[in-house]
């Protein structure tokens, strides 16, 4: 149950802000039916033929692409998912001129589906896929429907535009994310435990007035938060006017 007093405090912060940045993780999409990674029902705590952390690595993708795609299509491609109240409210705040950017660790594309325009995807997207040979583009539906390893019309293997373990983040996205956070008057962190680096370290660039943390479990930034709300983020943002 969300504390009404906390909702009032969050509403006041949003009303007084003109340059909000949202930094979110897997918990933003759990209310859309997409499992997260580290909670009790998370992907990393289930048993598979190979450890999930190993499967979503660059070396595993190159060495065992069929096993990679078997896991990836079933566990990480949720094309049927719909935006929840959190995605929708963030899009509304952007349209109202309150929110300047969404920085997300998610790869599901739900922020864009909800209508957000300035979305910085730190870990890529399931909706973008490219042939490793000729660089031809393929959407998520093509990859999901393909049998085994998705192939390009040229015969090359298709790779999803997601950041796997052992791969670096896009430097231009990093730069934009840091710039947005540094310029924000309010930073809302939601649905992330802030344990995945380097992305979690970006929030240290915030020098604004209000740091808001909305997450069901503890995070590394709880003690710094001006407002801490331990509840599902869709439930919280769904109460904002």
N, C-alpha and C positions, 0 to 999 in steps of 0.2 A: 504494500500500500504506500503510495507516494504521500509524503507529508505536505499538506496544503501550504504551510508556512514556507517551505523550501520552494514551492512553485511560485509563490508571491515574490520571493527574493529573486528568483531567476527571471521572472517577468520584469521586475524593476531594473535588473541589470541589462536586459535586452532593450528595454525602452530607452535607457540612458546611453546606449552604445550606438556607434555609427560605423564601426569597422570591426565586425565580428569575424573570427576565423574558427572553423570547426575542424578538429582533428579526430578522426574516428577509426575504429577497428572492427573486428569480426562481430562484436556484440551489437553493432548497429543493425546487422542483418539477421540475427537469430530470430527476431520477431517476424521475419519474412519466411521463416522455415529453413534457413541455411545454417547448418551446424557450425559452431566455432571450433577452435583447435584445442584449447587447454582446459575447458570446463569438464565437469563430471561426464557430460554426454558428448564431449568434443571428439573430433577426428583422431587426435593423437593418442587417446586413451582406449581406442578400439583395437582389436586384434586383426591383423592382415598378414598376408604371406610375407610381406616385407615391411619394416618400420616406415610409417608415413614420412618421417623426416628424411629418410634415405630415398624414398620414391620421388619426392619433389626436389631432388637435387639435379644439377646439370649433368653430372657424371652418370647418374642412373638413367636419365632421359636418353643420353647418347648410347649407353651400353645395352639397355633393356627398354627400348621405346614401346614395345607392345605392352609390357607390364605397367609402364608409366601411364599409358593412355587408358588401360583398363581401370586403374585407380582414379585417374584424373577425371574421366568422363562420369564415373559413378559418384565420386565424392566431392568434386569441386566445380562441376558444371551444372548449375541450377538455373537453367534457362527459363523454367516455369515460374520462378520466384517473382513476386510483385513488391514494389516499394511499400514500406510501412509508414506509420505516423511520423517517425523520425526523419526519414528521407523527404517526405512531403513538406514537413514544417521547415526544414532547412532550405528547400527550394523556394518556399514562400518568403522566407526571410531574405533570400538573395533578391527576389523580385521586388521586395519592398525597399531595397537599398540598404538593408541592415548588415547583411552578411556578404563578405567580399570573396571568400574562397572556402571550399571543402577540400581538405587534405585527407585522403583515405588510404588505408592499408588493404582495403578490400578489392577484389578483382571481379565482382559480380555486376558492375555497371548500374546498380539500382539508383544511385544518386542522379545519374543522367536520365534514366527512365522517368524519375519523379519530376524532372524539369530543371535540375541544377545545371548551370552553364560552366562556371569556373571550377572544375573538379580536377584536382591534381592526384593522379593515381600512382602512388609510390611503388606498387607491386604489379602494375600492368592490368590487363583485362582479358577475361575469357572470350570477349567478343571480337578480339583482334588476333588473327593467326596468319602466319606468313610461311611460304615455301622457303626452305633453307637453301634451295638451289637457284630459283629465279625470282624470289621475293614477292610472288603473287599473293594477293590478300584473299583470305577466306574468313567468313563469319563463324560465330560459335555454333550455329545450327549445322553447318556443313561438317564441322569436326565431330559434334555429338552424334550425328547420324552415320558417320563413316564406320566401317567395320575394321577392327584392329587399328593399325597405324594409318592415320589420314594422309593421303597422298595428293599431291598437286597434279594437274593435267600434264605437267612436264615429267612426272615420275618422282620428283623430289619429295622428301619428307616434310610435313608441315609442323611447325613449332608454334605453340601458343605464345602470345606476347605477354607473358607473365614472368616475374623475376623468380627464378628458382634458387635454391641454396647453391652457393658457390658463384653466383652471378652478382654483379654490382648493380646498384640502382642507377637510373638515368640521371646524369649530372644536371641536366637542364631542369628536370622536375625537382630535384633537391634544392637547387638555387631558388626556384620560384617559391617552393614551400617555406624555406627559411625567410625569404623576403616578406611573404604574406604574414607569417607569424610575428616577425619583428615589427611590422607596421600595425598590428592589431591593437585595438583598445580593449577587446575582450577575446579570450581564447577559451573555447568550450572543448574539453576533451571528453569523448564519449565512446563507450563500448570497447575499450581497450585497456589491458592491464599494463601497458607500456613496458613490455619485456623484450620486444623485438627491436634490435638495433641494426642499423643506425637510425631508423625512423623515430624511435622513441626519444632519441636525443635531440630531435629538432625542437621540441617544446621548450628547451632551455634558452632558446633565442627570444622567448616572449618577455617583453618589458612593459606591457600594458597594465591597465588598472585592475581588470577582473579575470581571475583564473577560475573557471568552473569545471569541476570533474563530476561526470555522471557515469557511474559504472556499478554493476552489481557486486563486484569483489574489490578488494584493496588494490590500489595502484601506487607506483613510486612517487606520485605527485600529490597524494592526499594531504600531506602536512602543509604543502604550499598553497592549497586551494582556498580561495576566498569563499567559495560555496561548494560543498561536497554533498552529492545526492547519490545514495546507494539504492538504485532502482533501475529497472529496464528503461533504456533511453527512449524507446517509442512511447512508452507509457508517460514519461515525463514531458517530452516535447509535444505530445498530443494534447496537453493541457495548456499550452502556451497560446495566447491570443494572436 
